[in-house]
Amino acid sequence: MIGNRVTHRTADGVRIPGTWRHAFICNGGSYFLTDLFIYADGLLATGDATVLYDDADSGFWGDNGGRGRNWTGRLLELVRSELLARRAGID
């Protein structure tokens, strides 16, 4: 992943921190640049569990019933680790 910006959203008057990332991805010779907006309240609540992205139509992005590569879940786990490091004061 490249790029990293701090962002936030507001829910019920409470500011919820998050991260805005540009993700540069190569999939089978095709290249993609996309934005990921990930907020701490949902992602950090997963603890250290494996994040599975359930997508029956994609063997690359999703878990696809245990047959896929789950790259969306893997990317979310990396962002979760960086949010936890930031919370602990580690840059």
Phi, psi and omega per residue, in radians:
M1 nan 2.577 3.091
I2 -2.214 2.639 3.133
G3 1.389 2.557 3.137
N4 -2.821 2.102 3.099
R5 -2.339 2.455 3.077
V6 -1.384 2.392 3.102
T7 -2.397 -3.125 3.065
H8 -2.769 2.889 2.965
R9 -2.365 2.832 -3.136
T10 -2.039 2.233 3.100
A11 -2.277 2.119 -3.116
D12 0.939 0.668 3.105
G13 1.380 0.059 -3.127
V14 -1.840 2.285 3.117
R15 -1.421 2.171 -3.112
I16 -1.983 2.057 -3.095
P17 -1.254 2.731 3.081
G18 -2.807 -3.036 3.127
T19 -2.293 2.542 3.106
W20 -2.059 2.059 -3.062
R21 -2.120 2.515 2.896
H22 -1.631 2.196 3.123
A23 -1.925 2.175 3.104
F24 -1.870 2.066 -2.951
I25 -2.278 2.430 3.026
C26 -1.930 2.195 3.137
N27 -2.304 1.830 3.086
G28 1.035 0.624 3.130
G29 1.584 -0.173 3.050
S30 -1.702 2.452 -3.115
Y31 -1.947 2.439 -3.104
F32 -2.288 2.471 2.974
L33 -2.131 2.144 -3.084
T34 -2.408 2.873 3.083
D35 -1.842 2.368 3.040
L36 -2.041 2.197 3.027
F37 -1.938 2.002 -3.045
I38 -2.223 2.225 -3.056
Y39 -1.885 2.457 -2.980
A40 -1.092 -0.591 -3.028
D41 -1.088 -0.690 -3.137
G42 -1.445 -0.785 -3.052
L43 -1.236 -0.738 -3.134
L44 -1.207 -0.434 3.123
A45 -1.186 -0.219 3.125
T46 -1.393 -0.096 3.130
G47 1.090 -2.320 3.125
D48 -1.860 0.346 -3.130
A49 -1.216 2.675 3.015
T50 -1.186 2.309 3.115
V51 -1.638 2.069 3.110
L52 -1.866 2.192 3.037
Y53 -1.695 1.954 -3.040
D54 -1.530 1.771 3.132
D55 -2.350 1.820 -3.089
A56 -1.220 -0.273 -3.084
D57 -1.668 -0.082 -3.069
S58 -2.331 2.027 3.054
G59 -1.385 -0.185 3.122
F60 -1.665 -0.986 -3.058
W61 -1.333 -0.586 -3.019
G62 -1.914 3.034 3.107
D63 -1.292 -0.564 3.070
N64 0.866 0.889 3.092
G65 1.158 0.533 -3.139
G66 1.525 -0.028 -3.122
R67 -1.796 -0.153 -3.071
G68 -1.654 3.043 -3.112
R69 -1.532 -0.349 3.055
N70 1.042 0.745 -3.114
W71 -1.152 -0.540 3.080
T72 -1.114 -0.787 3.098
G73 -1.082 -0.722 3.128
R74 -1.109 -0.738 3.112
L75 -1.109 -0.702 3.113
L76 -1.130 -0.638 3.083
E77 -1.116 -0.682 3.093
L78 -1.126 -0.766 3.116
V79 -1.127 -0.695 3.090
R80 -1.016 -0.776 3.123
S81 -1.067 -0.696 3.137
E82 -1.236 -0.624 3.054
L83 -1.120 -0.717 3.107
L84 -1.150 -0.687 3.104
A85 -1.108 -0.759 3.119
R86 -1.077 -0.731 3.127
R87 -1.077 -0.600 -3.137
A88 -1.477 0.000 3.120
G89 1.468 0.282 3.118
I90 -1.750 2.165 3.119
D91 -1.827 nan nan
